[in-house]
Amino acid sequence: MQITSEHTEIAVSSSKVPGYWARQETYDQGFFLSMPAGELRSGDVVIVTGPVASAMAAVFDDETRIYQKGVRPTPIVVVWRIIRSDHSRSDKGPGAEGSQGR
């Protein structure tokens, strides 16, 4: 997966959930990686392990500084383990192998 945001948060059931947005080469929609702040930056390529689910979430918009209510389920990965990939930032990512924890 490739990280596509700086550390941010979403709201699920009125609770703030910290994490990062990421995209996987083989999946069209972005994922929210639920995890505390770390040393990740937009463009980093990582391999994550953890359960995947969907939730109706309100997404924090960094520009307007308000939550935008979701109109569709947001895929969320609760990150148990994360490893930086050896791929360079110009790569699209490590592919599906073990990256979703499914």
C-alpha positions as CSV (number, residue, x, y, z in Angstrom):
1,M,0.0,0.0,0.0
2,Q,1.1,3.5,-0.6
3,I,0.4,6.2,2.1
4,T,-1.5,9.1,0.5
5,S,-1.9,11.5,3.4
6,E,-0.1,12.9,6.4
7,H,-1.4,11.7,9.8
8,T,-5.1,12.6,10.2
9,E,-8.3,11.3,11.7
10,I,-11.8,10.2,10.9
11,A,-14.8,9.9,13.2
12,V,-16.7,6.6,13.7
13,S,-19.6,6.4,16.0
14,S,-18.7,9.8,17.5
15,S,-15.2,8.7,18.3
16,K,-12.0,10.1,16.7
17,V,-9.9,7.5,15.0
18,P,-6.3,8.5,14.2
19,G,-4.4,7.1,11.1
20,Y,-3.4,7.6,7.5
21,W,-5.0,7.3,4.1
22,A,-3.5,4.7,1.8
23,R,-4.2,3.2,-1.6
24,Q,-3.4,-0.3,-2.9
25,E,-2.5,-0.7,-6.6
26,T,-5.1,-3.5,-7.1
27,Y,-8.0,-1.7,-5.4
28,D,-9.8,1.4,-6.7
29,Q,-10.9,2.9,-3.4
30,G,-8.6,4.3,-0.6
31,F,-8.2,2.6,2.8
32,F,-7.9,4.3,6.1
33,L,-5.1,2.7,8.2
34,S,-6.2,3.1,11.9
35,M,-3.0,3.6,13.8
36,P,-1.2,6.2,16.0
37,A,1.1,8.8,14.5
38,G,4.4,7.5,13.3
39,E,7.1,8.5,11.0
40,L,5.1,7.8,7.8
41,R,4.8,10.4,5.1
42,S,2.7,10.6,2.0
43,G,4.3,8.5,-0.7
44,D,5.8,5.9,1.6
45,V,5.1,2.3,0.6
46,V,4.2,-0.1,3.4
47,I,3.0,-3.6,4.0
48,V,0.3,-3.8,6.7
49,T,-1.3,-6.7,8.6
50,G,-4.6,-6.4,10.4
51,P,-8.3,-6.9,10.0
52,V,-10.3,-5.0,7.3
53,A,-13.8,-3.7,7.8
54,S,-16.1,-0.9,6.5
55,A,-17.8,1.8,8.6
56,M,-19.8,4.9,7.9
57,A,-17.3,7.5,8.9
58,A,-17.0,11.2,9.0
59,V,-13.8,12.3,7.4
60,F,-11.7,15.2,8.7
61,D,-11.0,17.7,5.9
62,D,-7.6,19.3,6.6
63,E,-8.3,22.3,4.5
64,T,-11.7,23.3,6.0
65,R,-10.9,21.8,9.5
66,I,-14.4,20.2,9.6
67,Y,-15.7,16.6,9.4
68,Q,-17.4,15.7,6.1
69,K,-20.1,13.1,6.7
70,G,-19.6,9.9,4.7
71,V,-22.1,8.9,2.1
72,R,-20.6,5.4,1.6
73,P,-18.8,3.0,3.8
74,T,-15.1,3.7,4.4
75,P,-12.7,0.7,4.3
76,I,-10.7,0.7,7.5
77,V,-7.7,-1.5,8.3
78,V,-6.9,-1.8,12.0
79,V,-3.1,-2.0,11.8
80,W,-1.5,-4.7,13.9
81,R,1.8,-4.6,12.1
82,I,3.4,-2.3,9.6
83,I,6.6,-2.7,7.6
84,R,8.2,-0.2,5.3
85,S,8.6,-1.8,1.9
86,D,11.9,-1.8,0.1
87,H,10.2,-0.2,-3.0
88,S,11.2,3.3,-3.8
89,R,8.6,6.1,-3.5
90,S,8.1,6.1,-7.3
91,D,6.8,2.5,-7.1
92,K,3.1,2.0,-6.9
93,G,3.4,-0.5,-4.0
94,P,4.0,-4.0,-3.1
95,G,0.8,-5.4,-4.6
96,A,-1.8,-7.5,-2.8
97,E,0.5,-10.0,-1.1
98,G,-0.2,-9.8,2.6
99,S,-1.0,-6.2,2.5
100,Q,-4.6,-6.3,3.6
101,G,-4.4,-8.9,6.3
102,R,-7.2,-10.9,4.7
